[in-house]
């Protein structure tokens, strides 16, 4: 008997695996049959608004689904093309990503992530649009205005319906806007970015009536470090209200132009020591 036991054990093991496989097939078939006959019971839409974006709301997404005959009155789960519905929702110009999930109870969950603008542009033709955090154009909305800096001035861009930014100026605006957004001090400071006739970039602060001249978008870290030192140590020395331009273009110094055109001031911005030349007539 002992010499036959290995063969018997092999047969029993094989039979057990066959039984388990048949059980899985039966359960899968039953679940599939149940799903084919299962009606859509509920639709839950979750729109991520953690970044404060309110371009779309759950009702907007429900309307998109309704337009494609997805409703709880008539839709069956086996009739839903989930990938096609996701692509349809993502075709909304303010939607970045959409995912659809359904459970065996007939509940459909729709998770939507909105696009995030970093800058609003008004180009030379008066056309207004956003640039998002992936350097793509997106339209403005009648329902919501994002709290981002506004770029104006000499901005020559292509047709409004182009999705990608297509000019050197727009690309540099994107670089500058992303840098500003990444810094809490600069983000709270900056209200507007102006492209002047020399294709240089100027910041208009939210408070005060000065213009901050950046120049080109090179060496942004060094330029803004000078600006922070200047705000911390230089403003009291030179006098806040008297100056109309804060120029960051020069190495290791901030050049200030007074509203009186014959008066200027220079602030030497250094990490270890700070010196200031008083404005002279």
MIPA-578550 format. One line per field, with one value per residue (C-alpha): residue number from 1; x, y, z. Coordinates in Angstrom, 3 decimals, always signed. Layout:
BEGIN
tiba	(NUM / ...) .
east	(X / ...) .
north	(Y / ...) .
up	(Z / ...) .
***
This chain:
BEGIN
tiba	(1 / 2 / 3 / 4 / 5 / 6 / 7 / 8 / 9 / 10 / 11 / 12 / 13 / 14 / 15 / 16 / 17 / 18 / 19 / 20 / 21 / 22 / 23 / 24 / 25 / 26 / 27 / 28 / 29 / 30 / 31 / 32 / 33 / 34 / 35 / 36 / 37 / 38 / 39 / 40 / 41 / 42 / 43 / 44 / 45 / 46 / 47 / 48 / 49 / 50 / 51 / 52 / 53 / 54 / 55 / 56 / 57 / 58 / 59 / 60 / 61 / 62 / 63 / 64 / 65 / 66 / 67 / 68 / 69 / 70 / 71 / 72 / 73 / 74 / 75 / 76 / 77 / 78 / 79 / 80 / 81 / 82 / 83 / 84 / 85 / 86 / 87 / 88 / 89 / 90 / 91 / 92 / 93 / 94 / 95 / 96 / 97 / 98 / 99 / 100 / 101 / 102 / 103 / 104 / 105 / 106 / 107 / 108 / 109 / 110 / 111 / 112 / 113 / 114 / 115 / 116 / 117 / 118 / 119 / 120 / 121 / 122 / 123 / 124 / 125 / 126 / 127 / 128 / 129 / 130 / 131 / 132 / 133 / 134 / 135 / 136 / 137 / 138 / 139 / 140 / 141 / 142 / 143 / 144 / 145 / 146 / 147 / 148 / 149 / 150 / 151 / 152 / 153 / 154 / 155 / 156 / 157 / 158 / 159 / 160 / 161 / 162 / 163 / 164 / 165 / 166 / 167 / 168 / 169 / 170 / 171 / 172 / 173 / 174 / 175 / 176 / 177 / 178 / 179 / 180 / 181 / 182 / 183 / 184 / 185 / 186 / 187 / 188 / 189 / 190 / 191 / 192 / 193 / 194 / 195 / 196 / 197 / 198 / 199 / 200 / 201 / 202 / 203 / 204 / 205 / 206 / 207 / 208 / 209 / 210 / 211 / 212 / 213 / 214 / 215 / 216 / 217 / 218 / 219 / 220 / 221 / 222 / 223 / 224 / 225 / 226 / 227 / 228 / 229 / 230 / 231 / 232 / 233 / 234 / 235 / 236 / 237 / 238 / 239 / 240 / 241 / 242 / 243 / 244 / 245 / 246 / 247 / 248 / 249 / 250 / 251 / 252 / 253 / 254 / 255 / 256 / 257 / 258 / 259 / 260 / 261 / 262 / 263 / 264 / 265 / 266 / 267 / 268 / 269 / 270 / 271 / 272 / 273 / 274 / 275 / 276 / 277 / 278 / 279 / 280 / 281) .
east	(+0.000 / +2.817 / +4.338 / +1.037 / +0.535 / +2.592 / +0.495 / -2.756 / -1.651 / -0.838 / -4.273 / -6.031 / -4.091 / -4.992 / -8.662 / -8.628 / -7.150 / -9.741 / -12.545 / -11.142 / -10.794 / -14.353 / -15.533 / -13.755 / -15.227 / -18.707 / -18.424 / -16.963 / -19.691 / -22.356 / -20.844 / -20.639 / -24.217 / -25.325 / -23.403 / -24.958 / -28.382 / -27.437 / -28.824 / -26.937 / -28.197 / -26.235 / -23.667 / -21.297 / -19.047 / -16.005 / -14.296 / -10.913 / -11.034 / -8.056 / -6.163 / -9.114 / -10.042 / -13.781 / -13.856 / -16.148 / -18.563 / -20.317 / -23.374 / -21.194 / -19.862 / -23.330 / -24.532 / -21.709 / -22.732 / -26.386 / -25.544 / -24.009 / -27.087 / -25.540 / -28.292 / -29.717 / -33.070 / -31.883 / -28.151 / -26.913 / -23.390 / -22.496 / -23.431 / -21.008 / -17.782 / -15.718 / -12.622 / -14.682 / -16.540 / -13.249 / -11.932 / -15.162 / -14.954 / -11.266 / -12.197 / -13.647 / -11.035 / -10.852 / -10.501 / -7.061 / -7.950 / -11.030 / -11.453 / -14.604 / -15.125 / -18.140 / -18.886 / -21.052 / -23.914 / -24.359 / -22.775 / -20.680 / -17.952 / -16.456 / -13.244 / -12.228 / -9.025 / -9.093 / -6.347 / -4.337 / -3.434 / -0.310 / -0.884 / -3.595 / -2.479 / -4.036 / -2.118 / -1.604 / -4.876 / -6.850 / -7.401 / -7.446 / -6.479 / -4.670 / -1.413 / -1.563 / +1.162 / +2.033 / +2.618 / -0.615 / -3.140 / -6.618 / -9.621 / -11.009 / -14.328 / -17.506 / -18.108 / -14.777 / -11.670 / -8.428 / -6.364 / -3.138 / -0.994 / -2.146 / +0.372 / -0.087 / +1.965 / +3.878 / +2.708 / +2.415 / +0.917 / -0.799 / -4.490 / -6.644 / -7.491 / -3.873 / -3.416 / +0.347 / +2.232 / +3.856 / +6.035 / +9.320 / +7.662 / +4.951 / +7.552 / +9.480 / +6.256 / +5.569 / +9.043 / +8.612 / +5.061 / +6.090 / +8.967 / +6.681 / +4.094 / +6.701 / +7.694 / +5.114 / +6.585 / +6.605 / +3.205 / +1.582 / +3.522 / +2.843 / -0.367 / +0.674 / +3.513 / +4.142 / +6.179 / +7.599 / +8.628 / +12.192 / +10.779 / +11.823 / +9.637 / +8.241 / +6.357 / +3.563 / +3.197 / -0.146 / +0.810 / +2.653 / +2.973 / +6.438 / +7.430 / +9.927 / +12.104 / +13.286 / +14.821 / +15.083 / +14.199 / +17.814 / +19.225 / +15.786 / +16.939 / +19.699 / +17.428 / +14.634 / +17.070 / +18.238 / +14.622 / +13.948 / +17.019 / +15.986 / +12.470 / +13.878 / +16.754 / +16.733 / +13.244 / +13.541 / +16.814 / +15.725 / +12.095 / +9.226 / +6.816 / +9.369 / +10.466 / +8.706 / +11.132 / +13.084 / +15.632 / +17.040 / +19.013 / +22.397 / +24.699 / +24.677 / +22.729 / +19.242 / +18.999 / +16.047 / +14.601 / +12.748 / +9.565 / +11.606 / +13.601 / +16.786 / +17.071 / +18.173 / +19.333 / +21.456 / +21.132 / +23.947 / +22.326 / +24.780 / +24.277 / +26.960 / +26.871 / +24.451 / +25.396 / +23.306 / +24.002 / +21.516 / +19.706 / +21.240 / +19.720) .
north	(+0.000 / +2.340 / +2.041 / +3.151 / +6.106 / +8.653 / +7.892 / +8.148 / +11.470 / +12.814 / +11.802 / +13.352 / +16.586 / +16.744 / +16.116 / +18.850 / +21.378 / +20.433 / +20.933 / +24.321 / +25.400 / +24.399 / +26.290 / +29.463 / +29.152 / +28.653 / +31.633 / +33.821 / +32.803 / +33.513 / +36.933 / +37.731 / +36.658 / +38.737 / +41.764 / +41.394 / +41.639 / +44.300 / +47.782 / +50.899 / +51.935 / +55.025 / +57.397 / +59.152 / +61.878 / +63.020 / +66.143 / +66.881 / +70.483 / +70.281 / +72.943 / +75.329 / +74.768 / +74.998 / +74.822 / +71.787 / +70.364 / +66.978 / +68.215 / +69.025 / +65.466 / +63.973 / +65.979 / +64.569 / +61.045 / +61.810 / +63.129 / +59.708 / +57.892 / +56.886 / +57.238 / +55.167 / +54.755 / +52.659 / +51.842 / +48.277 / +47.661 / +45.421 / +48.204 / +50.764 / +51.443 / +52.695 / +53.702 / +55.634 / +57.433 / +58.339 / +59.789 / +61.716 / +63.280 / +64.095 / +65.929 / +68.635 / +71.431 / +71.834 / +68.122 / +66.588 / +62.986 / +60.820 / +57.292 / +55.180 / +52.309 / +50.035 / +47.453 / +44.354 / +46.240 / +48.455 / +51.617 / +53.725 / +55.979 / +58.704 / +60.376 / +63.572 / +65.621 / +69.183 / +70.977 / +73.486 / +76.838 / +78.698 / +81.840 / +83.727 / +85.367 / +88.269 / +88.415 / +91.301 / +90.470 / +90.676 / +86.905 / +85.543 / +82.009 / +80.075 / +78.142 / +75.073 / +73.368 / +71.160 / +74.182 / +73.610 / +76.279 / +76.036 / +78.328 / +80.710 / +79.831 / +81.824 / +79.976 / +80.302 / +82.502 / +80.998 / +83.109 / +83.190 / +86.046 / +87.747 / +88.248 / +91.195 / +93.320 / +92.312 / +88.705 / +87.513 / +84.034 / +81.805 / +81.089 / +80.753 / +77.110 / +75.955 / +73.867 / +74.096 / +77.296 / +78.274 / +81.322 / +81.901 / +84.579 / +82.170 / +79.538 / +82.037 / +83.211 / +79.605 / +79.239 / +82.469 / +81.645 / +78.183 / +79.672 / +82.283 / +79.660 / +77.413 / +80.168 / +81.197 / +84.709 / +85.393 / +83.785 / +86.069 / +89.077 / +88.783 / +90.036 / +90.662 / +89.957 / +92.463 / +91.828 / +95.215 / +96.428 / +95.148 / +91.644 / +91.922 / +90.720 / +92.938 / +91.938 / +94.084 / +93.378 / +93.032 / +95.685 / +98.892 / +100.681 / +99.641 / +97.716 / +94.893 / +94.530 / +90.934 / +91.196 / +87.759 / +84.504 / +83.506 / +83.307 / +83.586 / +82.179 / +84.767 / +87.613 / +86.719 / +86.092 / +89.698 / +90.845 / +89.072 / +90.599 / +93.983 / +93.729 / +92.581 / +95.032 / +97.674 / +99.107 / +100.875 / +102.481 / +103.687 / +104.518 / +102.399 / +104.953 / +107.011 / +104.386 / +103.288 / +100.632 / +97.872 / +96.572 / +93.055 / +92.756 / +93.700 / +91.269 / +91.459 / +94.689 / +96.065 / +99.292 / +101.473 / +104.317 / +107.081 / +108.662 / +111.834 / +110.998 / +112.698 / +110.524 / +106.905 / +104.505 / +101.365 / +98.568 / +96.021 / +92.655 / +90.238 / +87.374 / +88.341 / +92.114 / +94.746 / +98.213 / +100.985 / +104.152 / +106.806 / +108.247 / +111.526 / +114.310) .
up	(+0.000 / +0.833 / -2.619 / -4.208 / -1.880 / -3.918 / -7.003 / -5.030 / -3.554 / -7.012 / -8.300 / -5.303 / -5.718 / -9.415 / -8.658 / -5.995 / -8.442 / -11.069 / -8.551 / -7.509 / -11.132 / -11.912 / -8.845 / -9.951 / -13.450 / -12.082 / -9.744 / -12.497 / -14.875 / -12.297 / -11.548 / -15.263 / -15.824 / -12.864 / -14.139 / -17.597 / -16.037 / -13.491 / -13.936 / -12.976 / -9.537 / -8.520 / -10.015 / -7.635 / -9.032 / -7.076 / -8.413 / -6.827 / -5.632 / -3.264 / -5.252 / -5.076 / -8.713 / -9.417 / -13.209 / -13.207 / -10.657 / -10.316 / -12.214 / -15.238 / -15.281 / -14.790 / -17.773 / -19.913 / -18.886 / -19.550 / -23.012 / -23.696 / -22.380 / -19.093 / -16.495 / -13.699 / -15.455 / -18.381 / -18.394 / -17.879 / -16.648 / -19.570 / -21.996 / -20.566 / -22.454 / -19.546 / -21.499 / -24.022 / -21.228 / -19.537 / -22.794 / -23.282 / -19.824 / -20.366 / -23.562 / -21.337 / -21.567 / -17.776 / -16.943 / -16.562 / -15.760 / -15.219 / -13.875 / -13.703 / -11.270 / -10.847 / -8.163 / -8.223 / -6.571 / -9.616 / -8.205 / -10.575 / -9.113 / -11.292 / -10.052 / -11.831 / -11.525 / -12.821 / -14.708 / -12.714 / -14.296 / -13.231 / -15.301 / -17.138 / -20.382 / -22.270 / -25.549 / -27.945 / -29.710 / -26.480 / -26.345 / -22.796 / -21.816 / -19.094 / -19.190 / -16.957 / -14.945 / -17.930 / -20.192 / -22.088 / -22.971 / -21.488 / -21.972 / -19.396 / -17.783 / -17.287 / -14.014 / -12.241 / -12.258 / -10.980 / -8.617 / -10.632 / -11.945 / -15.149 / -17.956 / -20.321 / -22.699 / -25.809 / -26.017 / -29.598 / -29.726 / -32.239 / -32.734 / -29.656 / -30.234 / -30.204 / -27.102 / -26.735 / -26.020 / -29.278 / -28.698 / -26.923 / -24.799 / -23.635 / -22.794 / -20.687 / -19.043 / -18.098 / -16.539 / -14.597 / -13.453 / -12.218 / -10.245 / -8.696 / -7.809 / -6.157 / -3.714 / -1.096 / -0.750 / -4.488 / -4.963 / -2.415 / -3.774 / -7.510 / -9.079 / -12.678 / -15.111 / -17.881 / -21.026 / -21.993 / -25.440 / -24.878 / -24.249 / -20.618 / -17.776 / -15.050 / -11.905 / -10.539 / -6.803 / -5.100 / -2.550 / -3.287 / -6.587 / -7.681 / -10.794 / -10.274 / -13.388 / -13.836 / -17.281 / -18.888 / -17.118 / -16.534 / -12.968 / -11.384 / -8.057 / -7.694 / -8.758 / -6.362 / -3.525 / -4.017 / -3.968 / -0.665 / +0.944 / -0.402 / +1.022 / +4.352 / +4.751 / +2.058 / +1.938 / +5.276 / +4.219 / +0.806 / +1.542 / +0.233 / -1.324 / -3.256 / -5.774 / -8.949 / -10.244 / -8.489 / -10.981 / -10.381 / -13.620 / -12.154 / -10.341 / -6.534 / -6.382 / -6.651 / -8.615 / -7.643 / -9.673 / -7.887 / -9.122 / -9.340 / -12.526 / -11.313 / -8.198 / -8.008 / -5.323 / -5.248 / -2.712 / -2.531 / -1.870 / -0.242 / +2.132 / +4.649 / +4.528 / +3.347 / +2.207 / +0.822 / -1.048 / -0.169 / -3.175 / -4.151 / -6.200) .
***
